[in-house]
Amino acid sequence: MAEIAFETVLRMVDDASVQHVGDGAVVLLARSGQLYTCNGTTEAFLDKVDGARSLDQIVDLLSEEFEVDKATLGDDMTALAAELVAEGILADPGA
């Protein structure tokens, strides 16, 4: 799994698109046709991934939005980012 540091700038892969549905979202990877369903937390995370913000900046925004302890949220979002890179939804920061 990719190593994600707090200063890592995250971006979606070029062929990924997010559709907001109900209490979550669906991510479509055009190259494979795969669909991934996301809960509200993942949806909020992906909404802030813009190719300019670092993981730390995204955690700051989410911490304010959900009024959650930044340290705990940081660990959770680091794991989520690594999982999304492994699934091919986020671009590999090492590539």
N, C-alpha and C positions, 0 to 999 in steps of 0.2 A: 504494500500500500504506500502511496506517495506521502512523503514527509511534508507537512504543512506548517509553516512558521507564521507567527502573528503578523510579520511584515509582508507576507506573501500577498500579492495582488491577484484576486480571483476573477475569472471570466468564464462565461458559458462557452462551450464548444460552438463552432460556427453553425452547425446544422441542428442545434437544439432550440426548441421553442417551448414556451410555457403558456398553458391555457389555464386560467383561473376557473375553478368549478366548485360551487358550494363552499365547504369548509376546508378546501385545500386546492391543489392544482394537479395538473397532468403535464408531464414533460414528454415531448415527442422528439426522438432522435431520427431525423429524416433519412440518414444513410442506412439505418437498419430497420426502420419502421417500428422500433420498440417504443412502448409507452410505459412510463413510470408514474405511479400515483404518489402524491406528496401530501403529508398532513399540513396543518396550518403553520407549524413551526418551520418546516422546510420551505414552504411557500414564502413566508416572511424573509427567510434567509436568501432565497433565490432572487427575490425582489430587490435586494440590496447589492447583489453581485452585478457589477457594471463594468469590470475591466479597469477601473480606476481606483476603487477602494481596496484597502488591505483587509485581511481577516480581522485585524484589531479594530479597524474603523467600523466594520460591519458588526462586530460584537458590541461596540459602544452604542451603535444605533439600536440594536436589538435589546440591549440591557435597559436603555431608556424606554423603549416601546413597551416591553413586557414587565418592567420594574423587577428585574431579576439580578441577582448578584453576578457581577462581571466575571469573577474568577470561575465560578461554576459553569456559567454560560460559555466561557472561552474554551473550556475543556470539551464541552458537548459540541460546540460548533467546529472545533478542530477535527473531531472525529467525524462529524457530518461532512465536512469539506473533503476529507480524505476518502470517505465512502463515495461521494459524488464524483470525485476524480477517478476512482476505481471503476465506477459504472460508465464512465465516458461522458458524463453530463457537464462536468467542469473540465476545463483544459488543464492538462498536467503542468504544474508550475516548473517542473524540471525539463520540460521539452522545448 
